[in-house]
Structure formats: C-alpha cells, structure tokens
Amino acid sequence: MPTIHFDGTITTVPDGFTIDDLLPNRDRSLSIGIIRPVTVSQAETKEFLIKTTAGEVVVETMPGTHAGEILSGLSGIKSGWHDLQVASFGPFPSSFTPSRKPSRYERGDLALGCGGYDPSRSFLVFCKKTHAADHGGPAENGIIAKVISGMGVMDRLRDADHIVSIEPVISFAESSDARTTTDGSVVLEEGMHIVTHIRIHAEGKNPDGYDPKTAVSVDRMLLALLNQVFIVDKRLSTHIRCDILAGTDVPCEACSGRREGTVLMRTSGKNRGSIYIYTQDLPRSLAHTIVGHVVHGIEICKIAQEGDRLSIVIDPSQVDLVGMPLEKARERAEELHLTLTPDVDGPDRVVIRQKPATTLEVLAQSSVEVETIPDKQVISITLDDVNAPRTCKIFREFSGLKYHAVGRLPMLFSFDEVTLFKAKIPKTTNVIPENIPVTSVEAGVLAMTNDSCKGVGIVGVRSVPSSEFGPTSEPFSGTNIIGTVLDMEKIAGLEEGEVVFFREVRA
C-alpha cells in the first residue's frame, strides 16, 4: 500500500486509490497540487521540512555535518531562548565538543548549539540576522543547514512556538512531475505529495492576540477571498496574483520585504487591490503592503498555472456583521466570543453598521457595537452582471455593496411614478452605455443614467411600465438597466433626502 504525504501528514492508502477516493467531497473546480518525487529515500534527500506552530520552513543540509542524522526523528521540540537575532528549540541529546568561542552566523543559518556547554542539552538555532555569538556549537560544522524556504516564518518564531515535526522532503528540482490538476482519477503513488489548499495567517494575528495596525488592508484581503478561492490571474517566476479586487484602493500599512510565502496587496498603479503571493524573495516595494503569510501550501503556489482556482483558508476569517439579521449577528459574535452591543434590541432588525469597522479591531478588543434598522426598511434588489457588468460594478462601488451585504444611497426625489437616488460618482468615472432598453421598461426595473446625459450616475426605478422613458426619466439611449427592485412596496413610503438601504439578492 502506497505511503503518501497529504497536506503535510504522512498516510497510507490502498492500492489503486485515486484523488476522488481520498477527497470524495472536494470541489471539482478547484486545483490541487501533485508532486511525484524521483525518490523518497531519506538517505538521499538534502532537504528537510520543519513544521512549526508558526508555519513551515524548508532547510537544505550542509555536507559533512551529519545533519540528516541530527534532524531525523526530532519532533515536539519546545522553545528555547529567543531574541532579535535567533530562535532556538530544544533541548535534545547530541554528541559533539563545544568550541567555547564566538562564531559568525549568517541570516538563514540553522546552527547546532547547546546550553551550558552540555551537548546532552543541544538546541537547533535559527539565525534571523547575521551576527557573531557563542551559542555553544561545535568547533567545526556548527552550521548544519540553510533555510531555503520560509524565511518569513523563521522571522515570526516566538517564545510560544514549538517544532511540531521534522521530516525529509524532495525538492522541486528533484521532482520528475510537479503540477496542478482538477482530475480526480489520478492514482496515488508511493511518495506522492498532495497539497489541497493554501493556509494564511493574516498580518496582525499574533500568538498573544491581534494587532490592528494593518486592519484596513487585511480587511481588503478578507473581502477579496471571502469565498475561499484564490484565482490565479497571473503567474510569474516570483509570484502568483489574484485580481478579483483590482482597482480597489488599499492603504500601505506594512511595507517590508517581499519574502517567500508573504501575501501582499498592491497599493498603487493599475493593479492596486490585487493580491500577490510571493514564491521567491524580493526587496520591498513601496507599492505593496503585507497582509498575510502562507503557513501551509507554498508548494501549490510555486506550481500553480494561470487560470487555476486554489482553495485558500485565512486565519482569522472576516468579521463583518453588516447586512446580517440581528439574531444571526448575535450568533456569529457568540461563536467568536465577542461582546455584541446593539443600539436597539428587538426582532426583525438588520445590522447596517458596526463599530469597530474592521476584523482585527473587533478581535483585538473582543467586542463590537452595531447599528440596526427594521428589516422592512431594507430593499432587496438583483443586479444583472451578465448584461451590464461595468455599470453594476460602479453601482456596487458607490453604494457600498462592494464591501458589505447592505449598501446605501440617498433618495433624491420622487415624481411621476419615478423614484431617483443619487450616487456620488466622481467625474473621472465613465458610465459607458450598456444594456440599453429597446422598446419598453417594466415596473421595478433598476437603472443608472449613462454618460450621454447630464444626470450621469443617477439611479432610478419606475413604479409603472414605460415605452418612452427609462427608470431615471431619461431617454432609452441614456439609460443603463442594471437590475430589478424586488420590494417595490417599500419604495412608495420613501421621503426626499432619506438614506435608503439596499440588499443584493444573489442567485
């Protein structure tokens, strides 16, 4: 029976077992990573996967150090001493003669050391920075390996972390076949590595709590990946990119080096709002801000192809109560052990605002206040992305439906069976004509005035059909139909200047 590596866990499967047998309930549209190694011999491999509670690190052993013998079988190693320069784990028994002299260490070195010059109390020492020190290592071959993947994870190691396991791995250079696939009929073979998803720790998530310094940019990432799918819109040798939120403003809150496994969002330029997962180390860019770190699944990022849809899990998940019925919001808060305080407590109320507004801020203070309105004041609509994709995108952006389940627009006025709403659309935004009515418009049709008329950006709905004018009282040529109002009975009672709340109903 073949032994395989399944998301970092070694398991045995029956002969002839396929991916579908292993994952009977998987989403067939999502790609998984398959790595077929040339060999699974521990003696022949030079690389080891070190799984820590902060993420995964891959090291390449140094020749002549017997590093394979030292690393093999080590697991459950507790934290040792930590400072700005090193992170150590141990103790464990070893046999060498300590040099009792300072040695020079480079960033990324994995060194052997000991406490009190006693090799029976040996430690693995990750060198975060280049420095000179006496770590109680051997006179020769004190550096047993180099970190080749997971530098960002190494930088995040803290006192509370420990080593879960250490196991030999096969590098990509030694792989005869490394690819992504959606084909569930692939038969599992001896030594095969299966990677099903990417796991990310959001920037600001710490072992002792949450730091809200990156709250806004992290919320942008959580919004973009709300459906837990990373679409590979672009692949380069250094990164993969998801453009689902391209064109969205993102503040620069954590500008630092783009290391392997770092997740960033672009803050300026054409691709602002796009999400990048880096597969190689690069210098920092002032146009990128760090929003997370890959702690599992960097392998699938390295072999992904353009068009792949990858499963992604982010810790923490988004805390956005806006649009939820109050009772559902209360249940969500209880799940997260949050104290929820509503402005009005009662049945059939919908959350329209939360304070704090972002996930990290809410989790950092373990409480949230919500503003609610009666459900009867929330108007349900559908939007037609098939026929009016550009205008629907504009409507969501400036109503707030892009960011929350409930959006809002002020009512302009109502006349002659037409109700108008005003979206504050910048003059630089072009509402190009699309989905223009031809013969008539029905009651309940929602539309936006396009660039061919002076009232560009006005949103309107008719209470009766018309064969002459659109829902914004403009000629058909100036009317972009964007959807349908489902609650027309709620339109009649609106007053001029009132803020109107919309809920998008999706198929």
VMD Tcl script that draws the C-alpha trace (Angstrom):
set ca {
  {0.00 0.00 0.00}
  {1.44 3.38 -1.06}
  {2.56 5.89 1.56}
  {1.78 9.48 0.58}
  {2.15 12.98 2.01}
  {-1.32 14.51 2.32}
  {-1.24 18.19 3.29}
  {1.88 17.59 5.35}
  {0.63 14.40 7.00}
  {2.09 11.01 6.12}
  {-0.63 8.43 5.49}
  {-1.04 5.04 3.83}
  {-3.74 4.41 1.21}
  {-4.97 1.23 -0.53}
  {-3.51 0.23 -3.88}
  {-5.34 1.92 -6.77}
  {-6.65 4.73 -4.53}
  {-7.44 7.89 -6.51}
  {-7.72 11.57 -5.64}
  {-11.51 11.25 -5.69}
  {-11.26 8.34 -3.24}
  {-9.04 10.45 -0.99}
  {-11.22 13.56 -1.31}
  {-14.78 12.40 -2.10}
  {-16.41 15.73 -1.24}
  {-13.92 18.09 -2.88}
  {-14.93 20.96 -5.14}
  {-14.09 19.69 -8.65}
  {-13.45 23.23 -9.89}
  {-10.51 23.70 -7.50}
  {-7.00 22.63 -8.44}
  {-4.79 20.57 -6.15}
  {-1.02 20.16 -6.26}
  {0.58 16.80 -7.11}
  {4.31 16.23 -6.68}
  {5.82 12.94 -7.80}
  {9.37 12.64 -6.39}
  {12.21 10.79 -8.03}
  {12.96 9.08 -4.74}
  {11.65 9.08 -1.21}
  {14.87 7.77 0.29}
  {15.76 9.66 3.44}
  {19.41 8.97 2.88}
  {19.42 10.64 -0.49}
  {17.48 13.78 0.29}
  {19.26 17.01 1.27}
  {16.16 18.92 2.31}
  {14.02 18.73 5.44}
  {10.59 20.19 6.17}
  {10.42 21.68 9.66}
  {6.80 22.19 10.72}
  {6.38 24.77 13.47}
  {3.32 26.31 15.06}
  {4.20 29.49 13.15}
  {4.36 27.75 9.77}
  {6.63 25.57 7.66}
  {10.34 26.02 6.98}
  {12.43 24.04 4.47}
  {16.18 23.72 5.08}
  {18.99 22.30 2.94}
  {21.57 20.37 4.93}
  {25.29 21.16 4.75}
  {27.66 18.38 3.63}
  {29.79 16.71 6.28}
  {27.62 17.78 9.20}
  {25.55 14.62 9.70}
  {22.56 16.97 9.69}
  {20.27 14.23 8.38}
  {21.00 12.08 11.41}
  {20.50 15.02 13.76}
  {17.21 16.21 12.24}
  {15.60 12.84 11.55}
  {13.04 11.89 14.09}
  {13.03 15.15 16.02}
  {9.50 16.26 16.89}
  {7.66 18.11 19.61}
  {10.71 20.23 20.44}
  {9.88 23.10 22.75}
  {11.04 26.68 22.53}
  {14.46 27.61 23.91}
  {15.96 31.09 24.03}
  {14.70 33.79 21.64}
  {15.91 37.28 20.80}
  {16.12 39.59 17.78}
  {18.97 37.51 16.32}
  {17.97 33.88 16.89}
  {15.15 31.49 17.71}
  {16.18 28.21 19.33}
  {14.42 24.93 20.05}
  {15.35 22.15 22.42}
  {16.82 20.60 24.40}
  {17.59 17.24 22.85}
  {20.63 14.92 23.25}
  {23.55 15.13 20.84}
  {27.28 14.41 20.85}
  {29.92 16.99 19.94}
  {32.60 19.07 21.60}
  {31.54 22.72 22.12}
  {34.04 25.26 20.80}
  {33.51 27.77 23.65}
  {34.34 30.57 21.17}
  {32.13 33.02 19.22}
  {31.32 32.10 15.63}
  {29.87 34.12 12.77}
  {26.37 33.23 11.59}
  {24.52 34.44 8.50}
  {20.80 35.10 8.20}
  {19.05 31.80 7.40}
  {21.66 29.57 9.04}
  {20.37 26.63 11.08}
  {23.05 26.02 13.67}
  {23.67 23.45 16.37}
  {24.19 24.80 19.90}
  {23.89 23.69 23.49}
  {23.08 25.05 26.93}
  {25.89 25.33 29.47}
  {28.29 23.70 27.00}
  {26.47 20.42 27.64}
  {25.77 18.52 24.36}
  {23.09 16.47 26.14}
  {21.15 19.74 26.14}
  {21.50 20.58 22.45}
  {19.42 23.16 20.59}
  {18.52 23.94 16.98}
  {19.29 27.63 16.43}
  {17.57 29.58 13.62}
  {19.61 32.68 12.77}
  {17.28 35.56 11.93}
  {20.10 38.05 11.42}
  {23.78 37.99 10.55}
  {25.71 38.12 13.83}
  {28.66 36.78 15.85}
  {27.99 34.88 19.07}
  {28.86 31.83 21.16}
  {25.82 29.52 21.00}
  {27.72 26.57 22.42}
  {28.13 25.00 18.99}
  {30.83 22.56 17.80}
  {34.22 23.85 16.71}
  {33.60 22.60 13.17}
  {30.42 22.16 11.18}
  {28.33 24.13 13.64}
  {26.06 25.33 10.84}
  {24.20 22.20 9.82}
  {21.70 23.62 7.29}
  {20.46 26.70 5.42}
  {16.87 27.93 5.27}
  {15.78 27.83 1.61}
  {12.05 28.32 2.08}
  {10.04 30.01 4.79}
  {12.27 32.93 5.78}
  {9.16 34.85 6.74}
  {8.06 32.01 9.02}
  {11.51 31.99 10.66}
  {11.20 35.72 11.34}
  {7.88 35.15 13.12}
  {9.10 32.47 15.52}
  {8.40 33.45 19.13}
  {8.71 32.02 22.64}
  {5.26 30.45 22.43}
  {6.10 28.43 19.29}
  {7.46 24.90 19.09}
  {8.56 22.43 16.42}
  {5.76 20.01 15.55}
  {7.78 17.66 13.32}
  {10.83 17.38 11.06}
  {10.76 15.15 8.01}
  {12.82 14.72 4.83}
  {11.36 16.19 1.65}
  {12.03 16.07 -2.06}
  {12.86 19.42 -3.59}
  {11.21 20.59 -6.78}
  {14.50 20.25 -8.58}
  {14.40 16.55 -7.83}
  {10.79 16.06 -8.83}
  {10.01 14.28 -12.05}
  {6.48 15.68 -12.08}
  {5.04 18.62 -10.18}
  {1.75 20.06 -11.38}
  {-1.75 21.18 -10.50}
  {-4.84 19.30 -11.61}
  {-8.60 19.02 -11.19}
  {-8.58 15.42 -12.42}
  {-9.87 13.20 -9.64}
  {-8.99 9.96 -11.44}
  {-5.24 10.33 -10.79}
  {-4.00 7.21 -8.98}
  {-1.98 7.88 -5.80}
  {1.58 6.55 -5.92}
  {4.30 5.83 -3.39}
  {5.93 9.03 -2.10}
  {3.43 11.34 -3.82}
  {2.80 14.72 -2.20}
  {-0.80 16.03 -2.33}
  {-1.42 19.69 -1.46}
  {-5.09 20.66 -1.41}
  {-5.11 24.22 -0.11}
  {-3.24 27.32 0.96}
  {-3.45 28.45 4.59}
  {-2.67 32.05 5.51}
  {-2.16 33.80 8.81}
  {-3.28 37.40 8.41}
  {-0.77 40.12 9.22}
  {-1.60 41.30 12.72}
  {-2.50 37.87 14.07}
  {-0.02 37.17 16.85}
  {0.34 34.31 19.35}
  {-0.83 36.62 22.12}
  {-3.65 38.38 20.28}
  {-4.31 40.78 17.41}
  {-2.54 43.95 16.31}
  {-4.89 46.27 14.37}
  {-2.14 48.30 12.65}
  {-2.95 46.58 9.34}
  {-6.72 46.38 9.93}
  {-7.91 48.09 6.74}
  {-5.61 46.31 4.28}
  {-6.25 42.92 5.91}
  {-10.00 43.51 5.60}
  {-9.49 44.13 1.88}
  {-7.78 40.74 1.58}
  {-10.53 39.02 3.58}
  {-13.15 40.63 1.33}
  {-11.39 39.55 -1.87}
  {-11.02 35.96 -0.67}
  {-14.36 35.76 1.12}
  {-15.35 32.73 -0.99}
  {-12.08 30.98 -0.02}
  {-10.89 30.79 -3.62}
  {-7.66 32.30 -4.97}
  {-7.93 32.68 -8.75}
  {-4.52 32.73 -10.41}
  {-4.99 35.59 -12.87}
  {-1.24 35.99 -13.40}
  {1.74 33.76 -12.76}
  {5.37 34.85 -12.85}
  {8.53 33.17 -11.60}
  {8.38 35.23 -8.39}
  {4.66 35.25 -7.53}
  {1.07 34.41 -8.33}
  {-1.58 37.15 -8.48}
  {-5.35 37.36 -7.93}
  {-7.11 40.35 -9.50}
  {-10.60 39.88 -8.07}
  {-10.38 43.23 -6.24}
  {-8.17 45.02 -8.78}
  {-8.92 48.73 -8.93}
  {-9.71 48.96 -5.22}
  {-7.87 51.42 -3.01}
  {-5.73 49.78 -0.33}
  {-3.70 51.75 2.25}
  {0.01 51.00 2.70}
  {0.13 49.82 6.31}
  {3.04 47.36 6.38}
  {5.70 47.96 3.74}
  {8.50 45.44 4.09}
  {10.46 42.82 2.17}
  {8.62 40.53 -0.23}
  {9.81 37.19 1.11}
  {8.75 33.74 0.02}
  {5.30 33.00 1.41}
  {4.47 36.64 2.04}
  {1.00 37.77 0.95}
  {0.77 41.38 -0.21}
  {-1.73 43.74 -1.82}
  {-0.76 46.39 -4.31}
  {-1.47 49.92 -3.09}
  {-0.98 51.94 -6.27}
  {-0.97 51.61 -10.03}
  {-3.27 49.78 -12.40}
  {-3.28 46.62 -10.31}
  {-3.93 48.28 -6.95}
  {-6.11 45.95 -4.89}
  {-4.62 42.80 -6.47}
  {-3.31 40.10 -4.12}
  {0.21 38.71 -4.55}
  {1.65 35.54 -3.03}
  {5.42 35.57 -3.43}
  {7.30 32.35 -4.18}
  {10.76 33.95 -4.14}
  {12.44 36.59 -2.00}
  {12.48 40.11 -3.45}
  {13.34 43.53 -2.00}
  {10.49 45.56 -0.55}
  {8.26 47.66 -2.79}
  {6.62 50.91 -1.71}
  {3.64 49.92 -3.87}
  {2.87 46.80 -1.80}
  {1.63 46.24 1.75}
  {1.87 42.97 3.69}
  {-1.50 41.41 4.55}
  {-0.57 37.84 5.45}
  {1.84 34.91 5.46}
  {1.49 31.43 3.96}
  {1.83 28.82 6.71}
  {0.79 25.86 4.54}
  {0.67 25.20 0.82}
  {3.53 27.28 -0.60}
  {4.23 24.28 -2.85}
  {0.97 24.69 -4.76}
  {1.72 28.41 -5.16}
  {5.02 27.51 -6.87}
  {3.48 25.13 -9.39}
  {0.13 26.87 -10.00}
  {-0.79 27.87 -13.54}
  {-2.79 30.86 -14.79}
  {-6.48 30.09 -14.54}
  {-6.13 27.74 -11.56}
  {-8.67 28.14 -8.79}
  {-6.99 27.35 -5.47}
  {-8.65 26.67 -2.14}
  {-7.49 29.17 0.47}
  {-8.14 29.42 4.21}
  {-7.34 32.59 6.19}
  {-6.99 32.88 9.93}
  {-8.85 34.84 11.17}
  {-11.89 34.86 8.93}
  {-13.69 38.11 8.23}
  {-15.86 39.60 10.98}
  {-18.44 41.62 9.03}
  {-21.88 41.73 10.64}
  {-23.29 44.38 8.26}
  {-26.32 43.03 6.42}
  {-26.97 40.25 8.93}
  {-30.24 39.96 10.85}
  {-29.51 40.96 14.43}
  {-30.08 37.42 15.74}
  {-27.64 35.96 13.23}
  {-25.10 38.65 14.12}
  {-25.51 37.72 17.78}
  {-24.84 34.04 16.97}
  {-21.73 34.98 15.00}
  {-20.46 37.10 17.89}
  {-21.01 34.22 20.33}
  {-19.01 31.88 18.06}
  {-16.10 34.32 18.21}
  {-16.53 35.01 21.95}
  {-17.30 38.67 21.26}
  {-19.47 41.00 23.30}
  {-22.13 42.43 20.96}
  {-23.99 45.60 21.88}
  {-26.89 46.64 19.60}
  {-28.34 50.16 19.53}
  {-31.85 48.68 19.60}
  {-32.60 45.14 20.70}
  {-35.58 43.52 19.07}
  {-36.83 41.11 16.39}
  {-36.65 41.65 12.62}
  {-33.77 44.12 12.71}
  {-30.83 44.28 10.27}
  {-27.29 45.43 11.05}
  {-26.30 48.44 8.90}
  {-23.10 49.49 10.65}
  {-20.59 48.02 13.10}
  {-18.03 49.68 15.35}
  {-15.12 48.95 15.11}
  {-15.46 48.51 11.38}
  {-12.60 46.05 10.73}
  {-11.94 42.44 11.69}
  {-8.64 42.95 13.52}
  {-10.02 45.87 15.54}
  {-13.06 43.85 16.62}
  {-10.96 40.83 17.59}
  {-8.37 42.98 19.36}
  {-10.96 44.42 21.74}
  {-13.27 41.34 21.79}
  {-16.36 43.49 21.43}
  {-18.46 45.17 18.77}
  {-21.29 47.70 18.69}
  {-23.89 47.51 15.92}
  {-26.42 49.94 14.48}
  {-29.64 48.37 13.23}
  {-32.84 49.25 11.39}
  {-36.11 47.33 10.94}
  {-35.95 44.77 8.15}
  {-38.91 46.46 6.45}
  {-36.63 49.41 5.65}
  {-34.15 47.30 3.67}
  {-34.97 46.99 -0.04}
  {-33.98 43.80 -1.84}
  {-32.61 44.06 -5.37}
  {-30.97 41.87 -8.01}
  {-28.14 43.07 -10.27}
  {-27.58 41.99 -13.88}
  {-23.84 41.32 -14.18}
  {-24.33 39.40 -17.42}
  {-25.71 42.31 -19.44}
  {-24.37 45.32 -17.51}
  {-21.13 44.23 -15.79}
  {-19.40 47.64 -15.85}
  {-22.38 49.61 -14.53}
  {-23.16 47.01 -11.85}
  {-19.57 47.29 -10.70}
  {-19.93 51.08 -10.43}
  {-23.22 50.73 -8.53}
  {-21.70 48.32 -6.00}
  {-18.64 50.53 -5.53}
  {-20.53 53.73 -4.73}
  {-23.45 52.20 -2.87}
  {-21.14 50.17 -0.60}
  {-22.44 46.79 -1.81}
  {-18.92 46.00 -2.96}
  {-17.79 45.89 0.67}
  {-20.88 44.77 2.61}
  {-24.11 42.80 2.19}
  {-26.10 46.02 2.60}
  {-25.43 49.25 0.69}
  {-26.95 52.70 0.89}
  {-27.90 55.63 -1.34}
  {-29.68 58.88 -0.53}
  {-33.09 59.33 -2.15}
  {-33.01 62.35 -4.47}
  {-36.75 62.80 -5.03}
  {-39.85 61.08 -6.41}
  {-42.14 62.29 -9.20}
  {-44.43 60.94 -11.91}
  {-44.10 57.37 -10.73}
  {-40.28 57.59 -10.76}
  {-38.04 57.42 -7.70}
  {-34.45 58.67 -8.03}
  {-31.33 58.03 -5.94}
  {-28.02 59.87 -6.15}
  {-24.74 58.02 -6.16}
  {-21.66 60.22 -5.53}
  {-19.73 59.11 -8.60}
  {-16.51 61.03 -9.40}
  {-16.35 62.84 -12.72}
  {-13.43 60.63 -13.68}
  {-15.70 57.54 -13.62}
  {-17.13 56.74 -17.04}
  {-20.62 55.21 -17.17}
  {-20.40 53.79 -20.67}
  {-23.76 52.93 -22.33}
  {-24.65 49.24 -21.90}
  {-27.84 47.17 -21.64}
  {-29.96 49.99 -23.07}
  {-33.73 49.29 -23.31}
  {-35.16 48.98 -26.80}
  {-38.95 49.07 -26.75}
  {-40.07 49.50 -23.12}
  {-39.11 49.14 -19.47}
  {-41.16 47.28 -16.91}
  {-42.10 48.43 -13.42}
  {-39.44 47.60 -10.87}
  {-36.53 47.84 -13.32}
  {-33.46 49.48 -11.75}
  {-31.27 51.65 -13.97}
  {-28.43 54.20 -13.97}
  {-28.07 57.23 -16.24}
  {-25.06 56.90 -18.52}
  {-22.55 59.39 -19.90}
  {-24.79 60.51 -22.77}
  {-26.92 62.58 -20.36}
  {-26.18 65.36 -17.86}
  {-27.59 63.36 -14.96}
  {-24.89 60.69 -15.23}
  {-24.77 58.43 -12.18}
  {-28.37 58.96 -11.07}
  {-30.12 55.69 -10.16}
  {-33.85 55.25 -10.62}
  {-36.80 52.86 -10.61}
  {-40.30 53.17 -12.15}
  {-43.48 52.07 -10.44}
  {-45.28 51.61 -13.81}
  {-44.06 50.45 -17.24}
  {-42.99 52.95 -19.90}
  {-42.31 52.75 -23.64}
  {-40.80 56.25 -23.80}
  {-38.52 56.93 -20.82}
  {-36.26 54.83 -18.64}
  {-36.33 54.45 -14.83}
  {-34.33 57.70 -14.42}
  {-36.73 59.63 -16.75}
  {-34.00 59.80 -19.38}
  {-34.41 58.64 -22.99}
  {-33.63 54.98 -23.56}
  {-30.25 55.94 -25.08}
  {-29.21 57.44 -21.72}
  {-30.39 54.50 -19.64}
  {-28.30 51.52 -18.44}
  {-30.51 48.80 -16.97}
  {-28.65 47.23 -14.03}
  {-31.22 45.08 -12.22}
  {-34.60 44.74 -10.56}
  {-36.17 46.01 -7.32}
  {-37.88 43.10 -5.56}
  {-39.59 45.14 -2.82}
  {-41.46 47.79 -4.81}
  {-43.98 48.18 -1.99}
  {-41.16 49.66 0.16}
  {-40.39 52.36 -2.44}
  {-43.69 54.19 -2.04}
  {-43.06 55.25 1.54}
  {-39.63 56.84 0.98}
  {-39.05 60.50 1.69}
  {-36.80 63.00 -0.08}
  {-33.28 63.08 1.38}
  {-33.74 59.77 3.23}
  {-30.85 57.29 3.21}
  {-32.14 54.14 1.55}
  {-30.63 50.72 2.26}
  {-30.30 48.04 -0.42}
  {-29.69 44.31 -0.02}
  {-28.44 42.41 -3.06}
  {-30.11 39.05 -3.59}
  {-27.82 36.68 -5.50}
  {-28.86 33.55 -7.35}
}
mol new
graphics top color blue
foreach p $ca { graphics top sphere $p radius 0.5 }
foreach p [lrange $ca 0 end-1] q [lrange $ca 1 end] { graphics top cylinder $p $q radius 0.2 }
display resetview
